[in-house]
Amino acid sequence: MHLASRRTPKSTVGICLYPQNNFAHSLGLEAALTQPPAQVWKTPYLSEDGEALSHCVPLVGNAEVRLAKAAPVALYDGALDPVWLAAYTTPRHEKMVARHLEAREVEYLLPLYKSIRRWKNGLKVEVEFPLFPNYVFVRTAQRMSARLLEVPGVLSFAGSPRVPAAISDSEIEWLRSELSLRRYAPHPFLVVGSKVRIASGPLTGVSGVLIRTKSGLRVVLSVDLIRQSVAVEVGADEIEPCRT
């Protein structure tokens, strides 16, 4: 197999509860506690730059006590990690898209297979075709995928319109490194059938649907996200039934 590789918030008012004994004593505010205190949570207080400050301001008599503002907590965003996505392309533009991705130094995978074609003059030639028509696999962060829509020929990504779906690394791995060791060809996507597991060889552990062709047995391996399949030639001693 050949692989072409900010807004200001509205003010709100609410009750702010705090211990009155030790807290007031430490501030010398015992006299102020003879009457019910006015306890108000006011947000937002604005800084000199007009930004809202997130802190509680308890009012006891005429005293105002400002509590320390909590430090912000940075949250991890997994959407920034690079993952494999399936880019849907204009028909018969997969190789052109691959060239543009390479020029932009974007990691991609375009599995190709060879097929014999006969021209009108009777000449037979070997031609390379995309194994999965209209798809090129790219490795990028999901939140950055919109930038790749600027690549000529890229129409969309498989999955949600807002967040593309990621393809597992294991699926990409067997497409990238194992198919070249066997004979293979495109195959219609299968949903039902006798499911088997490859028990030996480079594709050990991979599951698919067993079919029989004129030349022997093949296991149809499917990429569910893009609903595409490939039939890989196997020997009867290399497969076993899948345990359910």
N, C-alpha and C positions, 0 to 999 in steps of 0.2 A: 504494500500500500504506500502510496506517495502522500506525504503530509505537508501542505503549504502553510509552514508554521509562523426691628425695635417700637414699641408703642407704650404710651403712658397709661397706667392703669387708673380706673375710676376709684374715687375715695369711698371707703366703706367704714362703718361704725359698728362696733360690737363690744361685748363685755370682755374685759381682761381680768382674769382671776389671779390673785397672788396672795401669799400668806401675809397677814397684817401684823402679827405680833413681833417676831424677831426682825422682820424686814423694816417695819416702821421704827422700831426701837433703835436700830443701827443708824438710822437717818435722823433721829431726834424729832420724830413726827408724832409723838404720843398724843399731843393736844389736838392734832388734826383729826384724830380718830374718834373724838367725842361726837362727831357728826358723821353721818354716812358719807364716805368718800365718793368723789366723782371718779369713777374708773372707766376710762374710755380707751379703746384701741383705735388709734387713728392711722389710717393708711390712705395714701402714702404721704410721708414727709419728703419733701423734695430737696435734693442737693443743689449746689450752685449751678450744676449743669442741667438741672431740671429732671434728674432721674429719681425714680421712687426708691426710698430706703425702706427695706423690710424689717422694721423693728416695732416692738410693743412700747407704747408711751403711757404708763399708768399716771393718772392725775390724782393726787391726794391733797385736798385743800388748794393752796397755791403752789405746791411743790410739784415739780415735774422731774421724773426720773427716766432717763433713757437707758434702755437695755442694749447690751452689745449686739451688733448685727452678726448673725451667723455667717460663717464663710461658705461660699457656694461649693457644691459638691459636683465634681466632674463626672458625667455619666458616660459609660462606654457605649459606643455606637457600632454595632457589628456591621451595619450597612456600608461602612467604609472599608471593610476588608475585601480584597480581590477575590472574586468567584468566577466560575465559568458560566457564561450566558450563551443562549442561542440567538444569534442575530438573523432575522428573516430578511432576505434580500430580493431584489428584482430578479425575475426569472432569467437564468443563464448569465448572471452577473456575479456569480460566486467568486470566480478567480480575480475579477477586477476589484471586488471588495477586499479580497485578501491582499492584493498589491497595495491598496490604499492603507490598509491596516499596518502592513509592514513598513511603509513610508513614515507612518506616525509612531512607529515603534510600539505598537500594541500587540501583545501576545495573542495569537489566534491558532486555530486548528481547522484545516480544511482537508478532510479525508477524500482521497481520489481513488478511483478504480479504473482499470483499463478494459476496453471493449473493442472488438473488431467491427469496423464499419465498412460497408461497400459503397463506393461512390458511383455516380451514374455511368462512369466510363468503365465500370467493372473492377477498378483497382481497390484492393483491400488495404485498409490502413488501421493502425492501432491508435485509438484516441482515448484520452483521459477525461473522465466525467466525475462530477461531485458525487460522492457516495450518498449524501443526503441533499437532494436538490433543494435550492432556495435557502439553505442554512450554512452559516459559518459560525463556528464556536469562537468566542472571544473571552479573554480573562481580564476583568476590570471590576471595580467596586460598583455595587448596584446603584448607589446614588450618583455615580458618575456616568452611568450608561447613556443618559440623554445626550452627552457630548458626541457619542459615537453615531447618533442619528444624523450628524452632519456629514458623515462619510458617504460619498456618492454610492448609491446602490443599496444602502441599508434602510429598510422601511420601518422595522419595529423589532421588538424582542419577544420571545416566547414568555408567556406568563401574564401577570397582571399589567394593565396599561400604565399603572403608577409605579409598581415595583416589579421588575422582571424576575422570573423564577430562576433559581440557580440549579445547575446540573451538578451531580455529585462528582467528586474527583475520581472515584473509582470507574465511573462510566467513561470519562475522558481518558483515563489511563489505558484501559483496554483498547480503546479506539486508536490511541497514539502509538502504543508500543507492541501490541500483540497481533493485530490483524495482519501485519506485514509477514507474519510467519505462516499464514495459511491462505488458501484460495477463498475468495469471498466475492459477494456481489450484492447489489441492492435487492430488497425483498419487500413485498407489501406488508404493512403493519398488521400484526396479528394480535388479537385479544384473547381468543380461546384456543385450546389445543393441548396436546400432551406436553407438559412441561418437564424438561430434563435439566440435569446439572452436569457440567463438564467436570469429570473426575480426575483427569490427568492432562499434562501438557501446560503450555503457557497460559491458557484460559481457565485453569483449574478454579472451581468455585463459581464461575459465571453460569447463570441460568438462562434458559431460553426455551423456545418451542421447537420440538423435533419434527422435521419434515423429511420426505424422501424424494430425491430427484433421479433422473436417469443415470447420473454419474455416481450416485451414492447418497449417504446421509448428510444432512446439514442441520445445524442448530440456528434458529432465527433469534438473534439478539436484538432487543428493542430499546430505544431511547424514548421512554414514555412521554417526556415533556413535549417533544416535537413530533411525536407519533410517527417515527421513522424506524425502520428495521434493516438489519443486514443478515444475510444467511451465510454462515461459516461452515465450511466443510469439516466433518469430523469422522472418526472411525467408531464403529460400534463398541469397541473396547474402551473408548474414552468418555463415554457418557453413562449416567445412571439416573433413575427416576428421582424426581424431587420429592423430598419428604414433607408432607403437609401437617 
